[in-house]
């Protein structure tokens, strides 16, 4: 069963109809745009997760994963890669927010961005 954005037609996926895990960060994220977006949390059968999945009115998807670590590895992008695969061309980008100091590229549309950039 799938609940959440219609962009995810694959019945393997489960997006619970529940608030995203960190509502304060969600409020900050939603303040960045005048565009109305829907906000979801993603978890699949394999327990891969993405903290925030944002879908705009035309079905474009952005995934945001939040990590407390000061470094990131390819493994930190597994949930985002799963969402990208499921969303296909609707997936615009995936971001891992972390406690480091550099913005790092892991693929054309996958980046690690310091949490401090939210307030820069």
N, C-alpha and C positions, 0 to 999 in steps of 0.2 A: 504494500500500500504506500502511496506517495501522498504526502501532504506538503503544501508549500507551493513554490513557483511552478507554473505549468511548463516551464522550460526544461524540466527534468522528467521526461516521459518514461524513463527506464525504471521499471518496478523494483530493481535492486536497491534503489536509493530510498532513504527515509529522511525526511526533513521534518522533525517534530514541530508542531504548532506550539512553540513555547518561546518565551523571550530569549534573546541572545544572552550569553552568560554574563556579560559585563555591561549593564545598562548605562552606566556613566560614559563609557567609551562609545556606546551606540549613540548616545545623545550628541557627543562631540562629532562623531562621523556624520551624522545627519545634518549638522549645522554647516557643513562644508559646501552644501549644494542647495540650490533652490528647487532642483528637480526632486520630485517625489520618488522615493525608493522604498521597496519592501525589504525587510531585514529578516533573515532566517539563520538558524544554526543547522549545520549539516553533520550527519553521522550515518555511515552505512553499515551493512552487515559485518564487514571486516573491522569495524570500530575505527575507521579512518574518520577524522573530524576536521571541520573548518569552523572556527568560532563565529565568524560573520560571513554570510552570503548575502550580498546586496543585489537586487534586481531592479532595474529602472523600468519605466513604462513601456519601452520598446523591447524588453526582454534581454537586455545586455546584463551580463553577470560579472561581478567583481567579488573575489574571495579574500578575506583577511583572517589570518591566523596570528594569535598573540602568544609570544613566548617570553618567559622571564629570564632566559639565559642571555649571556653577553656575547654568545657566538651562535651561528646557525650552520646547519649542514643540509645536504641534499634531502635527508630523511625528513626534515621539518616541512618539506613541500609535498609530501605524499598525499595528504588530504586535498590540497589545492590541485594537484595533478589529477586526482580522481574526479573532482568537480569539473575541471577543464575538459576531461574526456567525456563526461556525461553531457555537458552543456554544448560541446562542439564549438561552432563559430560564434555562439552567443557569449562565450567566455572572453572577456576583455583583458583581465589581468588578475594575478594573484600576488598578495603581499603578505610577507611575514614581518610583523612588528616585533622587534627584539631590543634588548638592552645594550646593544653595541653602539658604535659611533660612526660606522660607514654604511652607505647604501651599496648593496651588493646585487649583482645580476646573476641569476641562476638559469635563466632562459630568456627568450625574447619578451615574454609576458609574465615572468616570475621574478620578483625582487624581494630582498630583505631590506627593511627600512628601520632605522633607529626609532624607538618610541618617542624620543625627544623631538623628532621631526613633527609630531602632532602639534607641538606648541611653538614651533619655530616661526 
